């Protein structure tokens, strides 16, 4: 899926345009309660083309003298990682020195650059935007992100700049149709696509090299998607899967690995092209906000997940160290606590095979289709015994449940008053589905529809 990055100095309207682009999608499709920075990453579509949108300004440290250095850094990152770039400037404030500095960087890029002059709300402002031609970036797109004026022409040009075929709906590998009640669930199509993601220095490279380098189990390097992803087939110890390895894992970029934005952009490419993600965590640093951020990206993309706590051999252990560390992670992931957590040392080659086996098991659970009859036979008695609470004197009666034909588990409960089902009851149903059908490590979505 192509990536569109929005760059520019603060207060030019990047977040407003970002919200307009991703806000067109139905909000109910994303019920994840993520961390603050999630609002800077989302998905959009235009004329049948799907693409990811990143508001790079959300990752800039705007404090003190570091700000100007950081904004140039994020522009360089966008140039390296995105497929197309929107460079936003402010019609009201006019051309600034920082705009000119950013333009210098962008002119060196071979990526498609779209100069967007925002806050053009009057005819006078339309006449004033000609000064931005000095930036040497070609055509100017005048917009008002607040009203949406001009965004249609801009998006027409943007999607035309993406690589041919990128973002268009295609059958996805590893996705299966829903089974009929008289069918079995024996076949799992294709092979799992497993991405190893995590913040810098968590041990991703060591794990990749251990899996692919020492044992010489590479079968075929396959040309991947944009941003130089490589899909490598692993086949050993009775396990077969595709390892999704982006350039951020295999080689160092031109920027330092300690930039949060850098690692997040790298992770997005891996996550979107995977079925299951192994999220590697540095035991010495604990489970920090950046780990939660990447976990949230995995959730948003509806991927299976296994958490692998690396460098466990370096931790001084007491009686409950393992248990306490695991409980800390689950508390920070709430309410999605049903996640496999493994402790390993890649250097010591501890539990590496177990991590891969667990990821493949998560893939199988993610691909699982529950026959409608079985689903209702198990869930309806539970609902009858524990019905939804009354809201405004309305008695909610759930009459039927089915699983949708999607590549991850989505369940629809048909009832008389779907608008009165509380979030707490939705979590109750999700917990029961996990308990009865084993969806550990798999994101679940639940919807309520009028019967």
Order of alpha helices (4+ residues) and beta strands (2+ residues): beta-alpha-beta-beta-alpha-beta-alpha-beta-alpha-beta-alpha-beta-alpha-beta-beta-beta-alpha-alpha-beta-alpha-beta-alpha-beta-alpha-alpha-beta-beta-alpha-beta
